Amino acid sequence: MDLIGAGLAALGVIGPGIGIGILTGLTNQAIGRNPDASGKMFVPFILGAAFAEGLGVLAVVVGLLVIFANPFVGA
């Protein structure tokens, strides 16, 4: 039963994956329309991708904590 909670926590990786895909697609579309602005778009793109990936890593860590560091296993 404990592993169901870990699986549900790991489902949090889906949202950041979709977010990174949308961010990458829109950035590529904007660079395609205006190639001179690619330097101005680089830093916000990397920051957005880092924040979205951070949420995905957080979801995986929560899932692993539920599996391996659950204080209610012996109770």
Secondary structure, DSSP 8 states (H G I E B T S, - for coil): -HHHHHHHHHGGGHHHHHHHHHHHHHHHHHHHH-GGGHHHHHHHHHHHHHHHHHHHHHHHHHHHHHHHS-TTS--
